[in-house]
Amino acid sequence: MVYTVANGFLRAVTDCDPIWVSAMKAFSTAACLTPWLLLSLRRGEGFPPAKIWLMIAASSLVGQLGGNISFQYALGQIGLALTVPLSLGGMIVGATFLSRLFLHERVNLTSAIAVGVLLMAIAVLSLGAEEARAKVLQKVAANPWQLTVGVTTACLSGVAYSVLNVVIRHAVQRGATLPATLVTVSLVGLTSLSLIALQKIGWNGMLQTAPVDVALMLAAGVCNAAAFVALTRCLQLTSVVYANVLNAAQAALAALAGVIVFHEPASVALTAGVGLTIFGLVILTRRPHS
């Protein structure tokens, strides 16, 4: 639910540079989480071993550069109601394979059926991409490649997030604390994204950002911090596949937010896709998972 609020703030600043938006979001996320890390260190909870910490840092680059930038770019191309489900679809598929390959987590029949239904939902939702693109880009010159790029980057962002989620699951299973893990991810994002944004738009571009847009970016980071803590705790308690499929509830919430708040077009494909998403979650929660 909180990720949906964060994504709503991000959708409101799609006219800004996506790298700069992602950097500002990472700044407020790091600012929220750093006091928790300091408190953790005072309690004697240290950082994970160097090997684990480097894995977290490397996966953070994948999640921040491949995930956040792609996600923010896609928001401006195909809208909130479609970017979130497509990103979740990429995350679910990526996590299913990666968690099985590297974490050796079982995918039981119930979870497999739920994943299949959710992927059907993603396919149905993508049918409405042309209509959504026309709405989002009504003031921009038409470009036949923008739809393809928007859908592709949304899916790729999900795959990048799945890499980060699998590594986080691996790290917390081996004793990495939540504060150390989350602050590492945030600071890596803040550093890398800020440097890229500085090179791309420069100080002038940063300083010319409207105050209301800055406030929205920072608010997105605060919400992201809260949601990130919840998701990481979930990854600590259950499998990556199960956590990500539950997280797919964002699809229905994003569709409602896109249509109600941002006046993105409602369609039969969108309604059917949301229905399939809910059906997939019902299947997942009917029986105990492995």
FENUR-V131909 format. One record per helix or strand of 3 or more residues. SS is the DSSP state (a for helix, b for strand). FROM is the first residue (numbers start at 1). TO is the last residue. If there is no record, write none. Layout:
ss=SS from=FROM to=TO
ss=SS from=FROM to=TO
This chain:
ss=a from=2 to=11
ss=a from=18 to=42
ss=a from=50 to=78
ss=a from=80 to=103
ss=a from=109 to=126
ss=a from=129 to=136
ss=a from=144 to=173
ss=a from=178 to=207
ss=a from=211 to=237
ss=a from=240 to=247
ss=a from=250 to=260
ss=a from=268 to=284
